[in-house]
Amino acid sequence: MCALRRMCALRAMGEAHTFREAAHCDRREHTLTNEVSITFVISLTFCVCVASTVFNVEKKNGWWRNMLFMCALAAGQGLMYWLGALLGGTFMYKFAGFAKVIVLIFCFMIAFRMIIDTLKIKSGKNLFLIDKPKQLIFLSIALGINALIAGMIASEAFLPLFGKITPLYIIGISLIWGLIGIGTKFTQTKLLVNSLLNIVAALTILATGIVALL
């Protein structure tokens, strides 16, 4: 009888140990996923920093106008991601069996667009002074194309990032990038640094797709 109790006790201890190991692995996997997700969002929203760089060129309009423009661009990023999620939800489920490959393809699309934009950043060709609300809307849409693409793979089968609250993360980090863009002086050196950082961001997006494939 005592031997049977000891066997039951040892089995219970083994099961508890296994459960703790599984829980630890789950927490570790969750942490790594969060790290990948936040890095992805930081890279995805770097375009707001680039666009906000030009806002501090015109001092006559005041800081409040620059802040308003920057907030509009940040909100546009979150809105475009949300619209992409709605669009992707209508048909992307049909490709769930190829989820890893789809994520890699979409990440490559985003990274490719960012690399193409790098030369424009260096030359300053993608920086526009805004005089009318219509121009701000067009700029927000143009900057949000990558967020729209990312939103299309926002379902659980693909790259959900932070789930339904992902647009809030995107807006929040976009605001930080915007403040950095407005707060630093407009120079040729800054354009060069922005172009280099944009390359790093593009490679980071691509690396996320590769990680998802593994």
Secondary structure, 3 states (H helix, E strand, C coil): CHHHHHHHHHHHHHHHHHHHHHHHHHHHHHHHHHHHHHHHHHHHCHHHHHHHHHHHCCCCCCHHHHHHHHHHHHHHHHHHHHHHHHHHHHHHHHHHHHHHHHHHHHHHHHHHHHHHHHHHHHHCCCCCCCCCHHHHHHHHHHHCHHHHHHHCCCCCCCCCCCHHHHHHHHHHHHHHHHHHHHHCCCCHHHHHHHHHHHHHHHHHHHHHHHHHHC
